[in-house]
Amino acid sequence: MTDCIFCRIIDGTIPADVVYQDEKVLAFKDIKPAAPVHILLVPREHIPSYNDLEARHSELIGHMALALNKIAAEQGVAETGYRILVNCGPDAGQIVYHLHYHLLGGKPLGS
């Protein structure tokens, strides 16, 4: 999708500070971090939102969960704690309609 900013990051037409990538996902630093560690993890497949997940994405979601664990360890927040967040739809604050997880940490996070 040429109008999706995350697809453009995935295909390399927009630069990003990539911290992890493999054949299924890409993770990069958020350009407006809400915490000292704020990483976005996106699937390489364009999936607009959490509501668009299908049974065929089950393996991908598991893969993303394990990637988040690895990224948290690499970013030094696995021991102290971190938050994983998914915004789904406008009322939740989703701005980019490409499924993505926020990994936040590096300081105590409020409730």
C-alpha positions as CSV (number, residue, x, y, z in Angstrom):
1,M,0.0,0.0,0.0
2,T,1.7,3.2,-1.2
3,D,-0.3,5.4,1.1
4,C,0.5,3.5,4.3
5,I,3.5,5.0,6.2
6,F,4.4,1.7,7.8
7,C,4.3,-0.2,4.4
8,R,6.7,2.5,3.1
9,I,9.0,2.0,6.1
10,I,8.9,-1.8,5.5
11,D,9.8,-1.3,1.8
12,G,12.6,1.1,2.7
13,T,11.1,4.3,1.0
14,I,10.9,6.0,4.4
15,P,13.8,5.7,6.8
16,A,13.4,4.3,10.3
17,D,15.6,3.5,13.3
18,V,15.1,-0.3,13.0
19,V,15.9,-2.4,16.1
20,Y,14.7,-5.8,14.9
21,Q,13.6,-7.5,11.7
22,D,12.9,-10.9,10.3
23,E,10.9,-12.4,7.5
24,K,7.5,-11.6,9.1
25,V,8.0,-8.4,11.2
26,L,9.9,-5.1,11.5
27,A,10.4,-3.2,14.7
28,F,11.6,0.4,14.9
29,K,11.8,3.4,17.3
30,D,8.7,5.6,17.5
31,I,9.4,9.1,16.2
32,K,7.3,10.6,19.1
33,P,8.3,8.4,22.0
34,A,5.9,8.2,25.0
35,A,8.6,6.6,27.1
36,P,12.4,6.2,27.0
37,V,11.9,2.9,25.2
38,H,9.1,3.2,22.6
39,I,9.3,0.6,19.9
40,L,6.7,-0.1,17.2
41,L,6.4,-3.7,15.9
42,V,4.6,-4.2,12.6
43,P,3.9,-7.2,10.5
44,R,5.3,-7.0,7.0
45,E,1.8,-8.0,5.7
46,H,-0.5,-5.0,5.6
47,I,-3.3,-5.7,8.1
48,P,-5.3,-2.5,8.8
49,S,-6.2,-3.2,12.4
50,Y,-6.6,-5.8,15.1
51,N,-10.2,-6.2,13.9
52,D,-8.9,-7.4,10.5
53,L,-7.0,-10.4,12.0
54,E,-8.2,-13.8,10.6
55,A,-7.6,-17.4,11.7
56,R,-4.7,-17.5,9.2
57,H,-2.9,-14.9,11.2
58,S,-2.7,-17.0,14.3
59,E,1.0,-18.0,13.7
60,L,1.9,-14.4,12.9
61,I,0.4,-13.1,16.2
62,G,2.4,-15.8,18.1
63,H,5.5,-14.8,16.2
64,M,4.9,-11.1,17.1
65,A,4.5,-12.0,20.8
66,L,7.8,-13.8,20.8
67,A,9.5,-11.0,18.9
68,L,8.2,-8.5,21.5
69,N,9.8,-10.6,24.3
70,K,13.1,-10.6,22.4
71,I,13.0,-6.9,21.7
72,A,12.2,-6.1,25.4
73,A,15.3,-8.1,26.4
74,E,17.5,-6.4,23.8
75,Q,16.2,-3.0,24.8
76,G,17.0,-3.7,28.5
77,V,13.4,-3.5,29.8
78,A,12.6,-7.2,30.2
79,E,13.7,-7.2,33.9
80,T,12.3,-3.9,35.0
81,G,9.0,-4.2,33.1
82,Y,7.3,-2.9,30.0
83,R,3.9,-2.3,28.5
84,I,2.6,-3.7,25.2
85,L,-0.2,-1.7,23.7
86,V,-2.4,-2.1,20.6
87,N,-4.8,0.7,19.6
88,C,-7.7,-0.5,17.5
89,G,-9.9,2.1,15.8
90,P,-10.3,5.8,16.1
91,D,-11.8,5.8,19.6
92,A,-8.7,3.9,20.9
93,G,-6.3,6.4,19.3
94,Q,-5.3,4.4,16.2
95,I,-3.8,6.8,13.7
96,V,-1.9,4.6,11.3
97,Y,-4.1,1.8,9.9
98,H,-1.5,-0.9,9.8
99,L,-1.6,-3.3,12.7
100,H,1.2,-2.4,15.2
101,Y,2.2,-3.1,18.8
102,H,3.7,-0.4,21.0
103,L,6.4,-1.6,23.4
104,L,6.9,1.0,26.1
105,G,9.4,0.9,29.0
106,G,12.5,2.4,30.5
107,K,10.6,4.2,33.4
108,P,7.7,3.5,35.7
109,L,4.5,3.8,33.7
110,G,1.3,5.1,35.2
111,S,-1.9,3.1,35.2
